[in-house]
Amino acid sequence: MVAAATGVVHLVGADPAAPDLLTLRAHRLLLQADAVLYDREVGVDVAALARREAELIEADARHAAGLLVRLARQGKQVVRLLAGDPRADRRAEAELAYLHVNGIAVELVPGIAAVAARPAPAALPPRAAAS
């Protein structure tokens, strides 16, 4: 008897204030995902960037970790969209620990915060004319 392949979970940061600030890596993963779990804070706008066949699931913190394990054990590629940076999120830490305890492969994919991506003012003082 051959055991079924275990999927992978990607904990991906997304900024709910600016859904167009996904990294290229995050976008690529959404296009490959079998399932996308997203926080209410992230919203369906970002999750909707996933491939058409992907299952979109709004997941609350109480049930997300168990659902991630179940989906990965079905051999699915799973993207877990989190509001903010998953490296600094307590819920992401708890989900990461739960996934590790259950033997599920995980990748952290940091997001781009809107505050870090805000353009600098473009108005520069005019140069003095060369004499």
MDTraj code that builds the backbone (N, CA, C; nanometers):
import mdtraj as md
import numpy as np

residues = "MET VAL ALA ALA ALA THR GLY VAL VAL HIS LEU VAL GLY ALA ASP PRO ALA ALA PRO ASP LEU LEU THR LEU ARG ALA HIS ARG LEU LEU LEU GLN ALA ASP ALA VAL LEU TYR ASP ARG GLU VAL GLY VAL ASP VAL ALA ALA LEU ALA ARG ARG GLU ALA GLU LEU ILE GLU ALA ASP ALA ARG HIS ALA ALA GLY LEU LEU VAL ARG LEU ALA ARG GLN GLY LYS GLN VAL VAL ARG LEU LEU ALA GLY ASP PRO ARG ALA ASP ARG ARG ALA GLU ALA GLU LEU ALA TYR LEU HIS VAL ASN GLY ILE ALA VAL GLU LEU VAL PRO GLY ILE ALA ALA VAL ALA ALA ARG PRO ALA PRO ALA ALA LEU PRO PRO ARG ALA ALA ALA SER".split()
xyz = np.array([
    [0.0843, -0.1179, 0.0000],
    [0.0000, 0.0000, 0.0000],
    [0.0886, 0.1240, 0.0000],
    [0.0630, 0.2181, -0.0913],
    [0.1411, 0.3397, -0.1036],
    [0.0659, 0.4539, -0.0361],
    [0.1358, 0.5261, 0.0507],
    [0.0731, 0.6390, 0.1193],
    [0.0540, 0.7550, 0.0214],
    [-0.0544, 0.8280, 0.0410],
    [-0.0808, 0.9447, -0.0443],
    [0.0211, 1.0529, -0.0141],
    [0.0564, 1.1270, -0.1173],
    [0.1519, 1.2366, -0.0996],
    [0.0902, 1.3453, -0.0132],
    [0.1722, 1.4038, 0.0708],
    [0.1256, 1.5131, 0.1547],
    [0.1507, 1.6443, 0.0829],
    [0.0536, 1.7326, 0.0898],
    [0.0665, 1.8628, 0.0258],
    [0.1546, 1.9563, 0.1059],
    [0.1556, 2.0799, 0.0647],
    [0.2368, 2.1837, 0.1271],
    [0.1461, 2.3006, 0.1617],
    [0.1759, 2.3649, 0.2734],
    [0.1030, 2.4848, 0.3136],
    [0.1980, 2.6037, 0.3033],
    [0.1495, 2.7105, 0.2418],
    [0.2256, 2.8344, 0.2299],
    [0.1533, 2.9407, 0.3109],
    [0.2184, 2.9910, 0.4159],
    [0.1622, 3.1004, 0.4958],
    [0.2069, 3.2304, 0.4304],
    [0.1124, 3.3016, 0.3700],
    [0.1426, 3.4154, 0.2838],
    [0.0886, 3.5440, 0.3444],
    [0.1749, 3.6445, 0.3536],
    [0.1329, 3.7752, 0.4023],
    [0.0668, 3.8563, 0.2921],
    [-0.0421, 3.9224, 0.3271],
    [-0.1133, 4.0090, 0.2327],
    [-0.1603, 4.1323, 0.3088],
    [-0.1539, 4.2468, 0.2456],
    [-0.1971, 4.3708, 0.3102],
    [-0.3403, 4.4007, 0.2687],
    [-0.4345, 4.3971, 0.3653],
    [-0.5745, 4.4195, 0.3297],
    [-0.6009, 4.5604, 0.2784],
    [-0.5158, 4.6551, 0.3142],
    [-0.5350, 4.7931, 0.2696],
    [-0.4911, 4.8117, 0.1249],
    [-0.4083, 4.7202, 0.0756],
    [-0.3560, 4.7337, -0.0605],
    [-0.3374, 4.5953, -0.1223],
    [-0.4464, 4.5341, -0.1722],
    [-0.4352, 4.3985, -0.2252],
    [-0.3421, 4.3853, -0.3455],
    [-0.3074, 4.4964, -0.4093],
    [-0.2166, 4.4887, -0.5242],
    [-0.0699, 4.4827, -0.4826],
    [-0.0427, 4.4747, -0.3534],
    [0.0950, 4.4669, -0.3059],
    [0.1406, 4.3238, -0.2751],
    [0.0821, 4.2257, -0.3409],
    [0.1299, 4.0889, -0.3253],
    [0.2669, 4.0753, -0.3905],
    [0.3503, 3.9911, -0.3339],
    [0.4777, 3.9633, -0.3985],
    [0.4521, 3.8737, -0.5204],
    [0.5485, 3.8693, -0.6094],
    [0.5365, 3.7798, -0.7243],
    [0.5260, 3.6351, -0.6778],
    [0.6006, 3.6000, -0.5735],
    [0.5955, 3.4642, -0.5175],
    [0.4544, 3.4327, -0.4691],
    [0.3927, 3.5260, -0.3965],
    [0.2573, 3.5045, -0.3457],
    [0.1589, 3.4861, -0.4611],
    [0.1716, 3.5682, -0.5629],
    [0.0811, 3.5573, -0.6778],
    [0.0986, 3.4235, -0.7487],
    [0.2235, 3.3809, -0.7677],
    [0.2507, 3.2514, -0.8306],
    [0.1884, 3.1368, -0.7508],
    [0.2015, 3.1437, -0.6185],
    [0.1449, 3.0385, -0.5339],
    [-0.0074, 3.0361, -0.5434],
    [-0.0699, 3.1531, -0.5506],
    [-0.2156, 3.1587, -0.5656],
    [-0.2592, 3.0940, -0.6973],
    [-0.1798, 3.1114, -0.8005],
    [-0.2135, 3.0532, -0.9310],
    [-0.1922, 2.9014, -0.9348],
    [-0.1192, 2.8476, -0.8369],
    [-0.0941, 2.7037, -0.8301],
    [-0.1757, 2.6341, -0.7214],
    [-0.2428, 2.7100, -0.6374],
    [-0.3094, 2.6550, -0.5193],
    [-0.4316, 2.5703, -0.5545],
    [-0.4478, 2.4654, -0.4759],
    [-0.5706, 2.3857, -0.4819],
    [-0.6744, 2.4439, -0.3874],
    [-0.6268, 2.5038, -0.2780],
    [-0.7155, 2.5642, -0.1793],
    [-0.6507, 2.6906, -0.1244],
    [-0.7332, 2.7914, -0.0981],
    [-0.6867, 2.9175, -0.0408],
    [-0.7719, 2.9480, 0.0812],
    [-0.7067, 2.9534, 0.1976],
    [-0.7738, 2.9945, 0.3204],
    [-0.7359, 3.1386, 0.3456],
    [-0.8340, 3.2219, 0.3727],
    [-0.8046, 3.3630, 0.3932],
    [-0.8746, 3.4153, 0.5173],
    [-0.8104, 3.5114, 0.5806],
    [-0.8680, 3.5809, 0.6957],
    [-0.9725, 3.6790, 0.6487],
    [-1.0680, 3.7065, 0.7331],
    [-1.1684, 3.8091, 0.7022],
    [-1.0997, 3.9433, 0.6785],
    [-0.9901, 3.9692, 0.7519],
    [-0.9176, 4.0951, 0.7366],
    [-0.8557, 4.1089, 0.5971],
    [-0.8137, 3.9978, 0.5393],
    [-0.7552, 4.0003, 0.4045],
    [-0.8656, 4.0214, 0.3031],
    [-0.9716, 3.9475, 0.3177],
    [-1.0857, 3.9619, 0.2283],
    [-1.0751, 3.8778, 0.1038],
    [-1.1873, 3.8666, 0.0370],
    [-1.1985, 3.7807, -0.0791],
    [-1.1310, 3.8415, -0.2026],
    [-1.1052, 3.9722, -0.2042],
    [-1.0411, 4.0338, -0.3206],
    [-0.9053, 3.9720, -0.3501],
    [-0.8267, 3.9487, -0.2465],
    [-0.6944, 3.8879, -0.2663],
    [-0.7102, 3.7395, -0.2988],
    [-0.7963, 3.6704, -0.2248],
    [-0.8171, 3.5275, -0.2482],
    [-0.8670, 3.5015, -0.3904],
    [-0.9431, 3.5946, -0.4444],
    [-0.9994, 3.5787, -0.5788],
    [-0.8925, 3.5807, -0.6881],
    [-0.7691, 3.6157, -0.6539],
    [-0.6595, 3.6118, -0.7507],
    [-0.6112, 3.4690, -0.7763],
    [-0.6618, 3.3745, -0.6976],
    [-0.6235, 3.2344, -0.7144],
    [-0.6811, 3.1792, -0.8450],
    [-0.6266, 3.0668, -0.8871],
    [-0.6789, 3.0048, -1.0094],
    [-0.8254, 2.9682, -0.9891],
    [-0.8969, 2.9642, -1.0970],
    [-1.0421, 2.9445, -1.0939],
    [-1.0832, 2.8161, -1.0220],
    [-1.0035, 2.7107, -1.0342],
    [-1.0383, 2.5814, -0.9762],
    [-1.0106, 2.5733, -0.8261],
    [-0.9394, 2.6697, -0.7724],
    [-0.9025, 2.6651, -0.6300],
    [-1.0258, 2.6822, -0.5420],
    [-1.0266, 2.6085, -0.4332],
    [-1.1324, 2.6216, -0.3336],
    [-1.0986, 2.7413, -0.2452],
    [-1.1897, 2.8389, -0.2342],
    [-1.1692, 2.9571, -0.1502],
    [-1.2465, 2.9387, -0.0204],
    [-1.1741, 2.9518, 0.0919],
    [-1.2351, 2.9265, 0.2222],
    [-1.2013, 3.0420, 0.3163],
    [-1.3042, 3.1102, 0.3666],
    [-1.2800, 3.2089, 0.4714],
    [-1.2659, 3.1317, 0.6014],
    [-1.1512, 3.1452, 0.6657],
    [-1.1210, 3.0642, 0.7834],
    [-1.0945, 3.1520, 0.9039],
    [-1.1600, 3.1213, 1.0140],
    [-1.1293, 3.1937, 1.1370],
    [-1.0143, 3.1236, 1.2084],
    [-0.9527, 3.1943, 1.3002],
    [-0.8320, 3.1442, 1.3670],
    [-0.8566, 3.0137, 1.4429],
    [-0.9775, 2.9920, 1.4922],
    [-1.0053, 2.8714, 1.5720],
    [-1.0010, 2.7437, 1.4897],
    [-1.0355, 2.7523, 1.3619],
    [-1.0458, 2.6318, 1.2808],
    [-0.9403, 2.6196, 1.1714],
    [-0.8635, 2.7235, 1.1501],
    [-0.7716, 2.7257, 1.0365],
    [-0.6643, 2.6173, 1.0446],
    [-0.6002, 2.6016, 1.1588],
    [-0.4884, 2.5068, 1.1689],
    [-0.5322, 2.3647, 1.1368],
    [-0.6433, 2.3210, 1.1931],
    [-0.6929, 2.1865, 1.1657],
    [-0.7303, 2.1682, 1.0198],
    [-0.7892, 2.2705, 0.9615],
    [-0.8271, 2.2647, 0.8206],
    [-0.7036, 2.2592, 0.7304],
    [-0.5995, 2.3345, 0.7669],
    [-0.4749, 2.3312, 0.6891],
    [-0.4146, 2.1910, 0.6881],
    [-0.4134, 2.1264, 0.8040],
    [-0.3594, 1.9905, 0.8139],
    [-0.4428, 1.8950, 0.7293],
    [-0.5737, 1.9042, 0.7395],
    [-0.6620, 1.8144, 0.6646],
    [-0.6419, 1.8294, 0.5133],
    [-0.6360, 1.9551, 0.4654],
    [-0.6174, 1.9794, 0.3223],
    [-0.4810, 1.9303, 0.2741],
    [-0.3764, 1.9556, 0.3537],
    [-0.2422, 1.9102, 0.3150],
    [-0.2345, 1.7585, 0.3121],
    [-0.3005, 1.6927, 0.4053],
    [-0.3003, 1.5458, 0.4064],
    [-0.3759, 1.4875, 0.2880],
    [-0.4590, 1.5683, 0.2246],
    [-0.5272, 1.5258, 0.1018],
    [-0.4372, 1.5473, -0.0205],
    [-0.3141, 1.5951, 0.0037],
    [-0.2187, 1.6159, -0.1039],
    [-0.2334, 1.7492, -0.1740],
    [-0.3058, 1.8417, -0.1137],
    [-0.3317, 1.9699, -0.1783],
    [-0.2216, 2.0715, -0.1521],
    [-0.2047, 2.1612, -0.2495],
    [-0.1192, 2.2785, -0.2337],
    [-0.2087, 2.3865, -0.1749],
    [-0.1743, 2.4343, -0.0561],
    [-0.2622, 2.5248, 0.0174],
    [-0.1926, 2.6578, 0.0411],
    [-0.2640, 2.7659, 0.0135],
    [-0.2162, 2.8994, 0.0481],
    [-0.3023, 2.9501, 0.1629],
    [-0.2369, 2.9902, 0.2694],
    [-0.3047, 3.0512, 0.3846],
    [-0.2720, 3.1994, 0.3803],
    [-0.3688, 3.2829, 0.3403],
    [-0.3483, 3.4276, 0.3341],
    [-0.3722, 3.4882, 0.4714],
    [-0.2740, 3.5626, 0.5182],
    [-0.2823, 3.6278, 0.6488],
    [-0.2659, 3.7780, 0.6324],
    [-0.3391, 3.8530, 0.7116],
    [-0.3242, 3.9985, 0.7110],
    [-0.1923, 4.0319, 0.7789],
    [-0.1010, 4.0909, 0.7055],
    [0.0282, 4.1274, 0.7623],
    [0.1347, 4.0241, 0.7331],
    [0.2447, 4.0377, 0.8020],
    [0.3614, 3.9518, 0.7814],
    [0.3492, 3.8251, 0.8657],
    [0.3500, 3.7068, 0.8048],
    [0.3356, 3.5845, 0.8833],
    [0.4510, 3.5593, 0.9795],
    [0.5651, 3.6258, 0.9577],
    [0.6789, 3.6081, 1.0496],
    [0.6569, 3.6805, 1.1811],
    [0.5619, 3.7727, 1.1856],
    [0.5391, 3.8515, 1.3071],
    [0.3950, 3.8390, 1.3558],
    [0.3266, 3.7349, 1.3169],
    [0.1854, 3.7172, 1.3508],
    [0.1714, 3.6002, 1.4474],
    [0.1082, 3.6237, 1.5617],
    [0.0936, 3.5172, 1.6622],
    [0.0097, 3.4016, 1.6111],
    [-0.0937, 3.4321, 1.5340],
    [-0.1760, 3.3242, 1.4787],
    [-0.0931, 3.2405, 1.3825],
    [-0.0111, 3.3063, 1.3023],
    [0.0744, 3.2329, 1.2086],
    [0.1730, 3.1454, 1.2850],
    [0.2261, 3.1958, 1.3953],
    [0.3181, 3.1159, 1.4773],
    [0.2487, 2.9907, 1.5278],
    [0.1256, 3.0066, 1.5758],
    [0.0505, 2.8918, 1.6277],
    [0.0189, 2.7924, 1.5165],
    [-0.0215, 2.8424, 1.3998],
    [-0.0505, 2.7543, 1.2877],
    [0.0753, 2.6834, 1.2401],
    [0.1866, 2.7561, 1.2352],
    [0.3142, 2.6975, 1.1955],
    [0.3528, 2.5839, 1.2899],
    [0.3412, 2.6075, 1.4189],
    [0.3744, 2.5041, 1.5174],
    [0.2839, 2.3822, 1.5009],
    [0.1548, 2.4046, 1.4811],
    [0.0596, 2.2948, 1.4645],
    [0.0908, 2.2140, 1.3383],
    [0.1242, 2.2825, 1.2312],
    [0.1604, 2.2144, 1.1069],
    [0.2861, 2.1308, 1.1242],
    [0.3864, 2.1860, 1.1928],
    [0.5111, 2.1116, 1.2168],
    [0.4859, 1.9867, 1.3009],
    [0.4067, 2.0017, 1.4071],
    [0.3755, 1.8878, 1.4937],
    [0.3070, 1.7768, 1.4147],
    [0.2297, 1.8162, 1.3145],
    [0.1565, 1.7187, 1.2338],
    [0.2319, 1.6748, 1.1086],
    [0.3586, 1.7157, 1.0968],
    [0.4435, 1.6698, 0.9876],
    [0.4111, 1.7285, 0.8515],
    [0.3542, 1.8484, 0.8500],
    [0.3174, 1.9132, 0.7242],
    [0.4271, 2.0131, 0.6846],
    [0.4688, 2.0086, 0.5586],
    [0.5690, 2.1022, 0.5077],
    [0.5059, 2.2415, 0.4966],
    [0.5830, 2.3419, 0.5402],
    [0.5319, 2.4793, 0.5430],
    [0.6370, 2.5733, 0.4858],
    [0.5898, 2.6751, 0.4149],
    [0.6760, 2.7832, 0.3686],
    [0.6137, 2.9147, 0.4122],
    [0.6958, 3.0033, 0.4686],
    [0.6506, 3.1387, 0.5031],
    [0.6840, 3.2313, 0.3871],
    [0.5850, 3.3087, 0.3444],
    [0.6038, 3.4029, 0.2343],
    [0.5635, 3.5406, 0.2850],
    [0.6623, 3.6238, 0.3219],
    [0.6292, 3.7559, 0.3740],
    [0.5576, 3.8415, 0.2705],
    [0.4762, 3.9319, 0.3196],
    [0.4063, 4.0244, 0.2317],
    [0.4777, 4.1580, 0.2263],
    [0.4195, 4.2494, 0.1513],
    [0.4704, 4.3861, 0.1432],
    [0.3681, 4.4750, 0.2123],
    [0.4090, 4.5382, 0.3205],
    [0.3173, 4.6271, 0.3920],
    [0.2968, 4.7548, 0.3127],
    [0.1735, 4.8058, 0.3136],
    [0.1422, 4.9284, 0.2392],
    [0.2306, 5.0437, 0.2840],
    [0.2603, 5.0495, 0.4131],
    [0.3419, 5.1595, 0.4630],
    [0.4832, 5.1542, 0.4049],
    [0.5362, 5.0344, 0.3815],
    [0.6707, 5.0214, 0.3257],
    [0.6722, 5.0488, 0.1757],
    [0.5593, 5.0298, 0.1114],
    [0.5540, 5.0454, -0.0335],
    [0.5048, 5.1828, -0.0764],
    [0.4683, 5.2652, 0.0205],
    [0.4173, 5.3981, -0.0135],
    [0.5244, 5.4778, -0.0866],
    [0.4886, 5.5385, -0.1992],
    [0.5889, 5.6139, -0.2741],
    [0.6336, 5.7386, -0.1973],
    [0.7575, 5.7730, -0.2164],
    [0.8115, 5.8948, -0.1558],
    [0.7586, 6.0141, -0.2342],
    [0.7501, 6.1303, -0.1704],
    [0.7043, 6.2488, -0.2435],
    [0.7919, 6.2736, -0.3666],
    [0.7280, 6.3030, -0.4773],
    [0.8015, 6.3211, -0.6018],
    [0.8396, 6.4660, -0.6258],
    [0.7855, 6.5566, -0.5477],
    [0.8137, 6.6986, -0.5704],
    [0.9526, 6.7321, -0.5158],
    [1.0441, 6.7576, -0.6062],
    [1.1799, 6.7978, -0.5691],
    [1.1960, 6.9453, -0.6063],
    [1.2766, 7.0179, -0.5283],
    [1.2949, 7.1584, -0.5632],
    [1.3639, 7.1700, -0.6993],
    [1.3279, 7.2706, -0.7781],
    [1.3905, 7.2852, -0.9100],
    [1.5386, 7.3187, -0.8932],
    [1.6181, 7.2721, -0.9887],
    [1.7616, 7.3015, -0.9871],
    [1.7823, 7.4453, -1.0343],
    [1.8822, 7.5032, -0.9763],
    [1.9156, 7.6395, -1.0200],
    [1.9746, 7.6316, -1.1604],
    [1.9424, 7.7272, -1.2404],
    [1.9938, 7.7306, -1.3776],
    [2.1444, 7.7517, -1.3729],
    [2.2164, 7.6783, -1.4556],
    [2.3611, 7.6910, -1.4616],
    [2.3953, 7.8243, -1.5272],
    [2.4881, 7.8960, -1.4670],
    [2.5254, 8.0236, -1.5275],
    [2.6496, 8.0121, -1.6074],
])
top = md.Topology()
chain = top.add_chain()
for i, resn in enumerate(residues, 1):
    res = top.add_residue(resn, chain, resSeq=i)
    for name in ("N", "CA", "C"):
        top.add_atom(name, md.element.get_by_symbol(name[0]), res)
traj = md.Trajectory(xyz[None], top)
